[in-house]
Amino acid sequence: MYSTRKGVLVGGRLLLLALLCATVWAEFDSRLDQHWDLWKKTYQKTYQDEAEEMARRALWEKKLMQVNIHNLEESLGLHTYTQGINHLSDLTKEELQQMYAPLKLPKDFQMKPTPLNVTVKDVPDTVDWRKAGLVTEVKDQGSCGSCWSFSTVGALEGLWAKTTGELVDLSPQNLVDCSGKYGTLGCNGGWMHNALQYVIENQGIDSETYYSYKGQQGTCRYDPQYKAANCSSYHFVDKDENSLKLAAADIGPIAITIDALTIFSYKSGVYYNVNCGKLTNHAVLLVGYGTDDETGLDYWLIKNSWGKGWGEKGYIRVARLLVVLLSTLALAQLDTGLDRHWDLWKEKYQIMYTNEVEEVDRRQVWEKNLMLINTHNLEASMGLHTYTKAMNHMGDLMYANLRIHKDFKRPNSTFKAKSADVPDSLDWRQHGYVTNVKKQGKCGSCWAFSVVGAMEGHLFNETGNLVSLSPQQLVDCSTENMGCNGGWMHKAFKYVIDKGLESEADYPYTAQGGSCAFESDKVVAHCSGFSFVEEGSEEALKQAVATIGPIAVGIHADTLLDYSSGIFNDPSCQARPDHGVLVVGYGTEGTQDYWLLGRRMGENGYIRIARNAGDMCEIATYATYCNDS
């Protein structure tokens, strides 16, 4: 429970009351009432009285505004990481610093680093000690300033596991209660070298099972019969990132300190902030390093002690070798506070409009979508959704370009579910069946990209060659369809059966309809027939994907346009398909089955949709593929 502790930070309490006076009992956004209540319930927040709750609400709304603006800027490429509302979002800066960043290194502190018997050429490019079994689960220090004890314990846990092969949760409470005479201050801060000196002279530390964490300082009750680990000496790493990389690779998890004053709202991504200073005030555990696939940024992988609800399930990636205004958005009026962000968004995605009237209309759609995204992500942070949203290149659009008549009849050639032995999970990307994600632009040609994707997989299966095929050929030449105004995958397959497909290199995409420029001597892919998958059967679709390859499907996309990450599970997504995509696999995360779809957004251009969840977004309604048999 994250209730405010009595007797802690009296100045902070006065600050809260002063805040109330200054804001004249602040006017809160009534549209956030439900979210405020849900947030309090999620984090079990309780307050001493109404006055404190109002002050906390004011802090929370201010933080929400900052988070929304930051994430909008992140979607425009101005930041490398996202922020989120968490259990710290109602605290003052003074409270945050006292409880979560209390460390102050003495001015006369001198450290003597120990030389490492390892060179750069000896260490790997990436390290993650979690995968080697040297890291225990993320813990929560609560409102006790005991980060130093969790950092120390984490380093000892890794050392002990590496030495003995046994991973044991050790006791930070043991250090909080018992290491005072070595220079630590319990819940008011401490230093890892002092804590390690205690463990050395005490000849051990108890397990968490015996000496459990309380979140407040108590009487020392160390019992040597419950000793779970010991340490004979400690060493410092030299003050440069290259030495730290060598140590992390050679030794294991390392206890380190960072400046935490700007990371309280960190949610995901590689954290890089020029305002993150040189003075350290918070202890954490370095458990590895690597390079982010999407941004190319090198990072440190760090385990924090603020619970799994903070950051990336309790972790933060910090840049290495680089040492929604919900209360004001209105549907009928443009928010001038978003003018800069609107301009940045247009510049990033190269958006232009024919006249001022169109731009105002699109701006209103964009602001409405921004409000919906911010509200959704707030709810997702409280566990109400399984996926997040983000502003993208479709932020000013509401469209559908797959057209399926209600009286559409499938032919008899249909793939039906049968008793088949197929894998529990599959990703055709890993088997070379899938080309890079493409961009359809503002041409309603999703149907063409869907068919081309299925044909690329079919061609690879037949020849072993992965070739990017031409959606533009279908847009220009498949006359039963309507080019950039929509179409049907089965009619596109009919065209392919008749003519074949050229490569993207020979017939490049222009994102607009044009005259058919097909040349038969440049055809690289053929199809002699096509089939549908049994309507409404997710089991049949699973078997088809497993035995055939990537499958062209239609989904209802209205609620997916601003998808960002996670497994999309929204019971309201049940209307008829209006968007063509490509199923490239399926799997399970935790207890949730999912489909893996290519869509040029979300998780590196892909989206995961709930599987076995009542035909989510009608994914099994209109599925088709090339069938040469």
PyMOL commands that set and color helices and strands:
alter all, ss='L'
color gray80, all
select helices_A, chain A and resi 10-23+30-42+50-75+93-100+120-122+147-164+172-178+180-182+192-202+224-226+241-250+336-349+356-381+428-431+446-463+471-477+489-499+520-522+538-548+558-560+616-618
alter helices_A, ss='H'
color red, helices_A
select strands_A, chain A and resi 81-83+127-128+205-206+227-229+254-258+266-271+282-291+298-303+315-319+387-389+414-415+426-427+501-502+523-525+530-533+551-555+563-568+579-589+592-603+606-610+623-626
alter strands_A, ss='S'
color yellow, strands_A
deselect
rebuild
show_as cartoon
